Amino acid sequence: MSQFRDAFLAFAATAILAAAVPATGANAQDSGVHVMTDRAKVFRIDAPADTVIVGNPAIADVTMYDRQTVVVTGKLYGTTNLVILDKNGEPIIDEVITVAAASGDTITVHRKGERFSYSCAPNCEPMLRVGDADASFELLNKQSGQRTEMSEKAAGVGN
């Protein structure tokens, strides 16, 4: 009986360790730049940039803060790529950018086949999220645009 128990314990310990150690296979999710919609990520590159190419600028916006500091802002869910070349046209980086929806403080309500999203940090307020019900999205987008216009006008932007 002792041999059976020892073998069982050895098997259980091996199974626990195997579950705790992550797999090392290549996976698109394990590499590249990951950013959430409406959030920015800053990173540095090894050499000064001369040319910046974004595969799909609707998914991510890339801005060079200086010649070696890159700011990636997530705009829309999906993946695209980022290529940065030096002055000789040689690639400094060639990375996949994955943009995902922020989920930490987001509540999604499904009602009668339509989706509504709320940012709850700590109080819940409606938020713009691609894929939400058309009428709700359009109304919130219109109100947000009007608020931005009022703020810019008060700040003297465009004068």
C-alpha positions in Angstrom: 0.0 0.0 0.0 2.9 2.3 0.7 4.2 2.0 -2.8 0.8 2.8 -4.2 0.6 5.9 -2.0 4.2 7.0 -2.9 3.5 6.6 -6.7 0.2 8.5 -6.4 1.9 11.4 -4.5 4.7 11.5 -7.1 2.1 11.6 -9.9 0.0 14.3 -8.1 3.1 16.4 -7.5 4.1 16.1 -11.2 0.7 17.1 -12.4 0.6 20.1 -10.1 4.0 21.3 -11.3 3.1 20.8 -14.9 0.0 22.9 -14.4 1.9 25.6 -12.7 4.6 25.9 -15.4 3.4 27.8 -18.5 3.8 26.2 -21.9 6.7 27.7 -24.0 5.2 27.2 -27.5 5.2 30.1 -29.8 1.9 32.0 -29.6 0.8 35.3 -31.1 -0.5 36.4 -27.7 2.9 35.9 -26.1 4.8 38.3 -28.4 4.4 41.8 -29.7 2.8 44.9 -28.2 -0.5 44.5 -26.2 -2.5 47.6 -25.5 -6.2 48.3 -24.5 -8.5 50.6 -26.4 -8.3 54.2 -25.4 -5.1 53.6 -23.5 -1.4 54.2 -24.4 1.7 52.2 -23.9 5.2 53.8 -24.0 8.4 51.9 -24.9 11.9 52.7 -26.0 13.7 51.4 -29.1 17.4 50.7 -29.5 18.2 53.1 -32.3 16.8 56.5 -33.5 13.7 56.1 -35.8 13.5 57.6 -39.2 10.3 56.0 -40.6 7.3 54.6 -38.8 4.8 52.4 -40.5 1.5 51.2 -39.0 -0.3 48.4 -40.9 -3.8 49.6 -40.0 -4.0 53.0 -38.3 -7.7 52.5 -37.5 -6.6 49.9 -34.9 -3.6 51.6 -33.3 -2.1 55.1 -33.4 1.7 55.3 -33.1 3.5 58.5 -32.1 7.2 59.1 -31.7 7.7 61.1 -28.5 11.3 61.5 -29.5 13.4 59.5 -31.9 13.7 56.5 -29.5 10.5 56.7 -27.5 7.3 55.1 -29.0 3.8 55.7 -27.8 1.2 53.2 -29.0 -2.5 54.1 -28.4 -5.2 51.5 -28.9 -8.1 52.7 -31.0 -10.1 49.7 -32.2 -10.0 46.0 -31.3 -7.9 43.8 -33.5 -4.3 43.3 -34.6 -2.0 45.2 -36.9 1.7 45.6 -37.2 4.3 48.2 -36.5 7.5 48.6 -38.5 10.1 51.2 -37.5 13.1 51.8 -39.8 16.4 53.6 -39.2 17.9 56.2 -41.5 19.3 53.5 -43.7 15.9 51.8 -44.1 16.9 48.9 -41.9 14.2 47.6 -39.5 14.6 48.5 -35.8 11.5 46.7 -34.9 8.7 44.7 -36.7 6.1 43.8 -34.1 2.5 42.8 -34.0 0.2 45.2 -32.1 -2.8 43.6 -30.4 -5.6 45.9 -29.2 -8.2 44.5 -26.8 -11.1 46.1 -25.0 -10.4 47.2 -21.5 -12.3 44.9 -19.2 -11.3 45.7 -15.6 -14.0 48.2 -14.8 -16.4 47.5 -17.6 -19.9 46.0 -17.3 -21.6 44.7 -20.4 -25.4 44.3 -20.4 -27.2 42.3 -23.1 -30.8 43.2 -23.5 -33.2 42.1 -26.3 -30.3 41.2 -28.6 -28.5 44.5 -28.1 -25.3 45.2 -26.1 -24.8 48.2 -23.8 -21.4 49.0 -22.1 -20.8 50.8 -18.9 -17.6 52.0 -17.2 -17.9 51.3 -13.5 -15.1 53.0 -11.6 -16.7 53.2 -9.0 -20.0 54.5 -10.4 -21.4 53.1 -13.6 -21.6 55.5 -16.6 -22.4 54.6 -20.2 -19.3 54.3 -22.4 -18.6 54.2 -26.2 -17.7 50.7 -27.2 -17.7 49.4 -30.8 -20.4 46.8 -31.1 -22.9 48.4 -28.7 -26.6 49.1 -29.7 -26.7 51.6 -32.5 -29.1 54.1 -31.0 -27.2 54.1 -27.6 -23.8 54.4 -29.3 -24.9 57.3 -31.6 -26.5 59.2 -28.7 -23.4 58.9 -26.5 -21.1 59.7 -29.4 -23.2 62.9 -30.2 -23.1 64.0 -26.5 -19.4 63.3 -26.2 -18.7 65.4 -29.3 -20.8 68.2 -28.0 -19.0 68.1 -24.7 -15.6 68.2 -26.5 -16.7 71.1 -28.6 -17.8 73.1 -25.5 -14.6 72.3 -23.7 -12.4 73.3 -26.7 -14.4 76.5 -27.2 -14.0 77.4 -23.5 -10.3 76.8 -23.8 -10.0 78.9 -27.0 -9.0 76.0 -29.2 -9.3 76.9 -32.9 -9.5 80.6 -32.3 
